[in-house]
Amino acid sequence: MPISATDRRTFLAVCSKLGLAGTLFPGVLWGMAEGEPQKITVDMISQAAVIADVPIPDEDREMMLRNLQDAAKGYDDIYNLHMANGVQPAMVFDPLVTPDVKFEKTKRPMAMSPALPGRGVPTNVESVAFNSVRDLAELLRTRKVSSTALTEMYLERLRRYNPLLLFVITLTEDRALAQAKDADRAIAAGKYRGPLHGIPWGAKDLLAVKGYPTTWGAAPYRDQMIDEDATVVKRLDAAGAVLIAKLTLGALALGDHWYGGVTRNPWNPDQGSSGSSAGPASATAAGCVGFAIGSETLGSISSPSTRCGVTGLRPTFGHVPRTGAMALSWSQDKLGPLCRTVEDCALILEVIHGPDGQDRSVQPAAFNWNSQEDWRKFRVGFLESEFKFDRAALEERVKNFRGITDAGKAQFIASAEYDQKFNDAALAKLRQMGVQMAPVELPKLPYQPMVTILDVEAAAAFDELTRSGRDKLMTSQGPSDWPNAFRSARFVPAVEYVQANRAKFMAMQQVAAALQGYDVIVAPSNGDQLTVTNLTGYPALILPNGFRGDDAPPAQKGQDGMVGNYGGPGTPVSLTFLGQLYGEAKLLALARAYQNSTKFHLRHPELKV
């Protein structure tokens, strides 16, 4: 006999009355009874109790049996609300754990870097495809190039290189050309709005845009239309920026595999671009947009910025409103820019940060960019142990990698050992610049189990996808993919979800104590810091830090875009700068000085189609 959702939730409601809803017990027992309460026996309760690790005395099982066989109202009233993905929980994560953590609330005028002198009218507009936002802004302000010309050039490059790199889901051409013409008219009339006025950009396709599909990169949502513009889209519109494309993301913000294929790394198109901000990183690196907006929950800006050699900013949690963006984890999702330079990131954060009255996580923190701030006065730390190559620790870590062959794991270790020289060189360069760095260590805590919070919140965000069975439409169905992760997360006890949040609060307190007094912390882009800082809400700036030579371990061969195919000669490596909560201004100032000193950001991939 088919099992109705109503019967199941009625049963679960009875378990809830008995205090068992927060354990594995109800689901296990329901499954054993094939969804029919009248078939539940004392023996089944005993077996389910063992599976769920819930001790139940013999005498209580008989009492439970009578209650479990009673009818009770279930969870249907809540399920029948059909809550949209964007409905926020009543609980709001706040990374500010102690009252002595302060942030600026007073907004001051932005101080950009001076314009480079001697820029004439480009003879070929495509010659500025890789220019920074700051440079493009000056060309637009002085009317040496038009927004329409830039927009048409970038649209043509998107069309030319998309068959190779697969970074576009939807071109927003009509909207873009209308915006570009408006920008040209306004600038000609002396109504210049600032450095983003007329700059073409791309949005990760988890941002809602009226009149265009918002697919989240996933087959079940490929025709989804959301009748609103995300807050960051509205703010960039108001600043005069020109949206030219909705760019790819790994399905539901996981990796670089989406329903249309695998987004590629412009430095080696046989590799995936990494993700989940796959399209924003690839398109920016390929000179096909002026900048892009991506998102990060656990590495989705950091990883593709590293792979594609772009500069990515993951702002403090609660600095940029996520209204109109796909929710994956309400306590960890963050929106941020992927650009060609550090200052570009600052110019974009200037526009998109601050409360919108809808995302309740956003603090009234000001962002005051001053390109002339004296970074030599900053107190700087570096994560000493993470800068050291530890083969034994790395071998232990890769044991948990899923979806990667043994050869891929071996290549990962070999590449990490080769890349150690870039970490060493980064510290030496900073010292040469006059930066005095003190060693810092992150607290040793069980961070990985805290990632359960993300898994559970993601399963809740996509509850209907799982319960409807439409998760079978997802392109990837492996052990590490969302369909399996969502199903598994439903068996995490509610008590353990709360315990993980309590452990996270301890981590927030101890990390705050470890970083206290430092303006900026320098770190490798991989390692524990990525998980720790995402859990606790700290900002990060990821920038290119060199390129592997011909002597680098070769990339893995095999299926194009396969997991584990990364690295190899000619591909970029990265460095990460961490800051205090809402301390992006100092973080960006030091990172910009390092970038201008090393100039790795000026190298671009040679694309062939």
C-alpha positions, 0 to 999 in steps of 0.5 A: 500500500502506498505511504502517504506523507500525511501518515508519516508526519502524523507518526513523527508528530507522536514521536515529537510528543515523546521527545524523540523527534530530534533523533534518528529514531522516528525515521528509522522506526517509520521505515521499518514499519513501512509507513503504517503505525498499526504495524509497529511492534515492540521488537521494531522499537528495540531494533530502531533504538539500536540503530538510532543509539537511543537507550529505551528501557524495556518497560517504556517500549510498551508505553511508546507502542500505545502512543505511537499507534495513536493518530496525531496531527503531523507536520503537514501544516508547515509543509503545505506552506510551500516556503520559497527558498528565500524564506529566512529562519527565525534564528539569525547568525551573528559573527560578533561574539563579544561586545568589544568587537567594534566596526565603523558606522560612519561613512566617509568619501571613498578615496580611489587610486589616482588615474594612470596618466596618458591613456588615449583613445584605444584604437581597438576596444578589445585591447582593453578587455583585460583592463581593471575596473579602475582603468575602464572607469577612467576611459568611460569618465573621460569618454575615450570609450563608450559603455555601448562599445565595451558592452558589445565587445564583452558580449562578443567575447562571451559568445566567442569563448563560451563554447570552449569554457562553458561559463554562460547560462543566459546572456542579458543582451537586451537589458545590457544594451539598454543600460549601456546606452543610458550610461553613455547619455548620462555620462555625456550629460555630466551625470557620472555616477561613479567608477562602476558607471557603464562597466559591463559585469556578470552575475552568478546565476543564483542572483534573481534578475527580472525577465530572465531565468534564474536556474541555480545551475540545476536541471530542476530549476532551468526554467525558473523565473523569479519576478524580482531583482536581487538587492546586489543587482539593484545596487549595481543598476543604481551605480550604472553598472551594465549586467551582460550575462548570468554566469554558471555555477555548479548545480545548487552551488557545488563545484563546476558541474552544472546542467549544461556541462563543466565550466572550464579553467581558461589557463587549461580548458581541460580542467574545470574552473572549480566552483561553485562561482565557476562562471564568474571566475572563468569569465573574469579570467578570460577577459569577458566581463569587467567583473563578476559577482559570486558567492561563497558558503565554504570555498566557492569564491576562494577555490575558483579564484585560485584555479582561474587566477583572479582576485576574489573577495569574500566579505564578512558574513553580514556585510552584503545582503543576500536578498534575491540570492539562492539560499544554501546555508543561512548562517554561512552564505556570503556574496562577493566580487571576483575581479582582476585587481584588489582595488576593483573588489573595493570599488564593488564592495563600496556599492553592494554592502550595507543593510537593505531592510530584508536580510536580517543578518546584515549589520550597519557597518560602513566600508571606507576605502582609502587607497592611500592608507598606510599599510605599514602601520598595520599589525600583521600575523601569518598562520605559521603552521599552515605555511609549512608543508606537512606530508603526513597531515596532507596524506591523512587529509586526502583520505577523506577526499571523495570522487577523486582517484588514487592517482588524483590524490597522489597528484594533489600531494605532489602539487602541494609539495611543489607549491610550497615554494610559492608560500615561502616566496610570499612570506619573503616578499612581504618581509622585503616590503617591510611588513613585520609579521608575527606567527599566529595559530588557529585554535585546534577544534573539531571544525569538520563536524561543524560543517553539519550545520551547512548540510542540514540548512541546505537540506532544509532549503531544498526540502521540497526538491528531496521530498518530491523526488525531483532531486533525481533530475540533478545532473550529478548523483554521486556520494558527494553530490547534493541529492545524497547529501540532502537525504543524509542530512535529514537523519542528523538529529536536531540535538546534534545540529544544536550541539554543532552550533554550540561548538561553532560559538566556542570556535567563534570565541576562540578564533576571535581571541587568537586573532585579537589585535591583528589587522590582517592575517596572511594565509595559504588559500587551502588548509584549515583556515578556509573552513574555520573562517567560513564557519566564523564569518571572517573576510578573505581576499584571494589573489594570484601568487605566481604560476607553476613552471614547466617542472611542475607535476603534470595535471591528471589526464582523463575525462575533461573537467574531472574532479582531481584534474588541476594544477600542472605547468602554467597554471596559477597559484594563490595567496589569501589575506584574512581580516577582522570582522568588517575590517575589509578596508585594511585587509584590502589595503595590504593585499593591494600593496602586495599585488602591486609589488608582485604584479602576477595579476597582469598575466592573462591566459592565451585563449584559442578557439 
